[in-house]
Amino acid sequence: MGMNSRKDFSIKNAIRIVFILAMLLSIGGIGYLIFSGWLSSAEKTAGSIVETIGEGIYNRVVSFMHEPDHINDANRKIIETAFSTCTMKSPGTSSSSGF
């Protein structure tokens, strides 16, 4: 009985099983390496995109926050210019007919 079970398991079948196991192990290992490399690359790319977008949003928010200051400065200059123009006119020089 012991001899018969060994005879049924030929060297050809043993080589097939070893070959299939080696192929599966190789494919699994290579797949793991490719996937882990892709995953780390994707994480780096996503981090870079997040940083770029975050920086752009931050710059826009800062710009919008400083916009009222620019508007106030422009209005102050306009008012100062108009006020200084009005105060520079002498009281006797009017554009009216002078009745």
BALOTOR-923171 format. One line per 3 residues: number of its first residue (from 1); their letters; for each residue x, y, z of N, C-alpha, C. Coordinates in steps of 0.2 Angstrom, whole numbers, padded with zeros to 4 digits. Layout:
BALOTOR-923171
NUM> A> X,Y,Z,X,Y,Z,X,Y,Z ~ ... .
//
This chain:
BALOTOR-923171
1> MGM> 0004,-0006,0000,0000,0000,0000,0004,0006,0000 ~ 0010,0006,0004,0014,0012,0004,0017,0013,-0003 ~ 0019,0008,-0006,0022,0009,-0013,0017,0011,-0018 .
4> NSR> 0011,0010,-0018,0006,0012,-0023,0005,0019,-0022 ~ 0004,0022,-0016,0003,0029,-0015,0009,0033,-0018 ~ 0015,0031,-0017,0021,0034,-0020,0021,0034,-0027 .
7> KDF> 0019,0028,-0030,0019,0027,-0037,0014,0032,-0041 ~ 0008,0034,-0037,0003,0038,-0040,0006,0045,-0040 ~ 0010,0047,-0036,0013,0054,-0036,0020,0054,-0040 .
10> SIK> 0019,0055,-0046,0025,0055,-0050,0029,0061,-0050 ~ 0035,0061,-0052,0040,0066,-0052,0037,0072,-0057 ~ 0034,0070,-0062,0031,0075,-0066,0026,0079,-0063 .
13> NAI> 0022,0076,-0059,0017,0080,-0055,0020,0084,-0049 ~ 0026,0082,-0046,0029,0086,-0041,0032,0092,-0044 ~ 0035,0091,-0050,0038,0097,-0054,0033,0102,-0055 .
16> RIV> 0027,0099,-0058,0021,0104,-0059,0019,0108,-0053 ~ 0018,0105,-0048,0016,0108,-0041,0021,0113,-0039 ~ 0028,0111,-0039,0033,0116,-0037,0033,0122,-0042 .
19> FIL> 0032,0121,-0048,0032,0126,-0053,0026,0131,-0052 ~ 0021,0128,-0051,0015,0132,-0050,0015,0136,-0044 ~ 0018,0133,-0038,0019,0137,-0032,0024,0142,-0033 .
22> AML> 0030,0141,-0037,0035,0146,-0038,0032,0152,-0042 ~ 0028,0150,-0047,0025,0155,-0051,0020,0160,-0047 ~ 0016,0156,-0043,0011,0160,-0038,0015,0164,-0033 .
25> LSI> 0020,0162,-0031,0024,0166,-0026,0028,0172,-0029 ~ 0030,0170,-0035,0033,0176,-0039,0028,0181,-0041 ~ 0023,0179,-0044,0018,0184,-0046,0015,0188,-0040 .
28> GGI> 0014,0184,-0034,0012,0188,-0028,0017,0193,-0025 ~ 0023,0191,-0025,0029,0195,-0023,0030,0201,-0028 ~ 0030,0200,-0034,0030,0206,-0039,0024,0210,-0038 .
31> GYL> 0018,0207,-0038,0012,0211,-0037,0012,0216,-0031 ~ 0015,0213,-0025,0015,0216,-0019,0020,0222,-0020 ~ 0026,0221,-0023,0031,0226,-0024,0028,0232,-0028 .
34> IFS> 0025,0230,-0034,0022,0235,-0038,0017,0239,-0034 ~ 0012,0236,-0031,0007,0239,-0027,0009,0244,-0022 ~ 0014,0241,-0018,0017,0245,-0013,0020,0252,-0016 .
37> GWL> 0024,0251,-0021,0027,0256,-0024,0022,0261,-0027 ~ 0017,0259,-0030,0012,0263,-0033,0008,0267,-0027 ~ 0007,0263,-0022,0003,0266,-0016,0008,0272,-0013 .
40> SSA> 0014,0271,-0012,0018,0276,-0009,0019,0282,-0014 ~ 0019,0280,-0021,0019,0286,-0026,0013,0290,-0026 ~ 0007,0286,-0025,0001,0290,-0025,0000,0294,-0019 .
43> EKT> 0003,0292,-0013,0002,0296,-0007,0007,0302,-0008 ~ 0013,0301,-0011,0017,0307,-0012,0014,0312,-0016 ~ 0011,0310,-0022,0007,0314,-0027,0001,0317,-0023 .
46> AGS> -0003,0314,-0020,-0008,0317,-0016,-0006,0322,-0011 ~ -0001,0320,-0008,0002,0325,-0003,0004,0332,-0006 ~ 0007,0331,-0012,0010,0337,-0016,0004,0341,-0018 .
49> IVE> -0001,0337,-0021,-0007,0341,-0023,-0011,0345,-0018 ~ -0012,0341,-0012,-0015,0344,-0006,-0011,0351,-0004 ~ -0004,0350,-0004,0000,0356,-0002,-0001,0362,-0007 .
52> TIG> -0001,0360,-0013,-0002,0365,-0018,-0009,0369,-0018 ~ -0014,0365,-0017,-0020,0367,-0017,-0021,0371,-0010 ~ -0019,0369,-0005,-0019,0372,0002,-0016,0379,0001 .
55> EGI> -0010,0379,-0002,-0006,0385,-0002,-0010,0390,-0007 ~ -0013,0388,-0012,-0017,0392,-0016,-0023,0395,-0013 ~ -0026,0391,-0009,-0032,0393,-0005,-0030,0398,0000 .
58> YNR> -0025,0397,0004,-0022,0402,0009,-0020,0408,0006 ~ -0017,0408,0000,-0015,0415,-0003,-0021,0419,-0005 ~ -0026,0415,-0008,-0032,0419,-0010,-0036,0422,-0004 .
61> VVS> -0036,0418,0002,-0040,0420,0008,-0036,0427,0010 ~ -0029,0426,0010,-0025,0432,0013,-0027,0438,0008 ~ -0027,0437,0002,-0028,0442,-0003,-0035,0445,-0002 .
64> FMH> -0040,0441,-0001,-0047,0444,0000,-0047,0448,0007 ~ -0043,0445,0012,-0043,0449,0018,-0040,0456,0018 ~ -0035,0456,0013,-0031,0463,0012,-0035,0467,0008 .
67> EPD> -0040,0465,0004,-0043,0469,-0001,-0047,0475,0002 ~ -0050,0474,0008,-0053,0480,0011,-0048,0486,0013 ~ -0042,0483,0015,-0037,0488,0016,-0035,0492,0010 .
70> HIN> -0034,0489,0005,-0033,0493,-0002,-0038,0497,-0004 ~ -0044,0495,-0003,-0050,0499,-0004,-0050,0506,0000 ~ -0049,0504,0007,-0049,0510,0011,-0043,0515,0010 .
73> DAN> -0037,0512,0008,-0032,0517,0006,-0033,0521,0000 ~ -0036,0518,-0005,-0038,0521,-0011,-0043,0527,-0009 ~ -0048,0525,-0005,-0054,0530,-0004,-0051,0536,0000 .
76> RKI> -0046,0534,0005,-0043,0539,0009,-0039,0544,0005 ~ -0035,0541,0000,-0031,0546,-0005,-0036,0550,-0009 ~ -0042,0547,-0011,-0046,0551,-0015,-0049,0557,-0011 .
79> IET> -0051,0555,-0005,-0054,0560,0000,-0049,0566,0002 ~ -0042,0564,0003,-0037,0568,0005,-0036,0573,-0001 ~ -0036,0570,-0007,-0034,0574,-0013,-0040,0579,-0014 .
82> AFS> -0046,0577,-0014,-0052,0581,-0014,-0052,0587,-0009 ~ -0050,0585,-0003,-0050,0590,0003,-0044,0595,0002 ~ -0039,0592,0000,-0033,0597,-0001,-0034,0602,-0007 .
85> TCT> -0038,0599,-0012,-0040,0603,-0018,-0045,0609,-0016 ~ -0049,0607,-0012,-0054,0612,-0009,-0051,0617,-0005 ~ -0046,0615,-0001,-0043,0620,0004,-0038,0624,0001 .
88> MKS> -0036,0622,-0005,-0031,0626,-0009,-0034,0632,-0012 ~ -0040,0632,-0014,-0043,0637,-0017,-0044,0643,-0012 ~ -0042,0649,-0015,-0043,0655,-0010,-0050,0657,-0010 .
91> PGT> -0053,0660,-0005,-0060,0662,-0005,-0062,0667,-0010 ~ -0058,0671,-0013,-0060,0676,-0018,-0060,0673,-0025 ~ -0057,0667,-0026,-0057,0665,-0033,-0063,0659,-0034 .
94> SSS> -0068,0662,-0035,-0074,0657,-0036,-0076,0658,-0044 ~ -0079,0652,-0046,-0080,0652,-0053,-0087,0655,-0055 ~ -0090,0658,-0049,-0097,0661,-0050,-0096,0668,-0053 .
97> SGF> -0101,0671,-0055,-0101,0678,-0058,-0099,0683,-0053 ~ -0100,0682,-0047,-0097,0687,-0042,-0102,0693,-0041 ~ -0108,0692,-0041,-0113,0698,-0039,-0112,0700,-0033 .
//
